[in-house]
Amino acid sequence: MNNPFEPVIVGFLCNWCSYRAADLAGTARLKYAPNMRAIRVMCSGRVDPQFVLKAFREGADGVMIAGCHPGACHYVEGNIKALKRFVLLRSLLQQWGIEKERLQIVWASASEGTILAEAVNRMTEEIRALGPLQWQPGRTVAQREPELAEV
């Protein structure tokens, strides 16, 4: 019996908006992929890049950071800080050979359970198409693909 690949997505959800959106999606009985493991953080701006790297090191196939819409952060500019970190972290991960689709950011207010559910479904399908993460920390793309090192 061949089991199809089911990705594991770690979701860092802002307490004030995105976590409540996930709760709303559940209470509204919206159908969405059960692949995301939600971790509540007080603000998306509190998601340290080390948290993302640890999630990947410990077996996550993807990481989602979800927060309040820009301009609506309960901590004024926390989500802007999260966006800046996201851009830098995504660039760094790509240098390590991790596809950009494996790290995503979503803005969803407490009343937008549908938006969060759709984002989880979309990300699950994108990661499923990519397959399991084949990342070994400490190895660069050049070390895994020697032909690129010669260029």
N, C-alpha and C positions, 0 to 999 in steps of 0.2 A: 504494500500500500504506500503510495507516494503522497506525502503531505505537502500542499502548496505553501510557499513562503508567506508568512504573516509578519510584517514589520513591527518592531517595537519602537514607539515614538514617546519620548519623554517631553511632556509639556510643562513649561514654567508659566503659570497663569497668575496674573495680577489679582490680588484679593478683592479689589473694589469693582472691577469690571469683568475681566475675562473669566475668572473663577465663577462669578455669579452667572455669567452667560452660559457656562457649562452646566451649572445647576439648573438654569432655566430650560436648557435643551433637554435635560433629563426629566424634569417635572412635566414638560410639554410632550414627553414621549417622542421626541424627534429621533428618527433613525440615523445613527451615525456609527462609523467604525469604532469598535472597542479597542483599537490599537494604541490609543494615547494613554499614558500613565500621567495623570495630572499631579503636579506639585504646586501647592499654593505658596506664592511669595507676596509680600506686602506690596511690592511695586515691581514692574518689569525692569525698572532701573536698578533693582537690587540683584539682578541675575548677573553674577560674576562670570566672566569667560571660563574660569576654572570649573564652574558647575557644568557648563556645556561640554567641556573636554572630558570631564569625569563621566558624564552620561555616555559619551561615545566610547570611552575606554572600557566601561563596564557593560557594553553590549547593545546600546541603543543603536537603531538603524537610522534614526532621525531625531531632531530636537526642534520643538516649536516654542517660541517665546510669544506670549500673548499678553497684551496690555490695553490700557485705555487709549482712546483716539488721541492723536497729538492735539494739544491744547485743552484736553479734558482730564489731565492727570491729577489725581488727588494730592500728589507731592510736587505739583507745579511742572517740573521738567524731567521727571523720572523716565518717562517714555522716550523723550528725546535722547537722553543718555543711553537708553537701551538700544535705540536705533543706531546711534553712533558706534556702539560696541558691536552690534550685529554686523554692520558693514565691514568693520575691521576683521572681525572673527571669521566672517564668510570668506574674505579674501585669504586669510591665513589658512583656513581649512582647505581651500582650493589648491594652495601651494603644497599641501600635504597629500593631495590626490583624493580628497573627499569632495564628491559632487555637491554643487551649491544647493541643490534641491533638498539636501539632507538637513539644512538649517533654514528655518523659515520664521518670519515674524508676522503676527496678525494683530489687527486692532479690532476689538470687539467690546462694545459697552455691555453693561449688565442686562440690557433689554434685547441684545442681539444674539440670542442662543442659536438662531438659524445660521448666522454668519460663522460662528465658531464651529458648528457642526459641519457646515460645508467645507470649511478650511481643513478640518480633521479628515474628512472624506477625501478631499483632493490630495492632501499630503500623503495619506495612506496609499492611494493609487500610484502616486509618483514614486514613492519609495519601493512599493511592490514591483514596479517596472524596473527599477534600478537593481533590485536584488539585495541580498544581505551586505552589510558594510564589511568590506575586507580591508580594515585599517590596522596597521601595527604602529602604535605610537613610537616616535623616534626615527621612523623611516621616511625619507622624502620621496617625492615622485621619481627623482633621478635614481635612487637606490632600488626602487621597485621596477623601473623601466629603464634599463641601462642605455637603450638606444637614444633616449632623450638627453642623457648626460653628455653624449658625444656632439650634440648640436651646438 
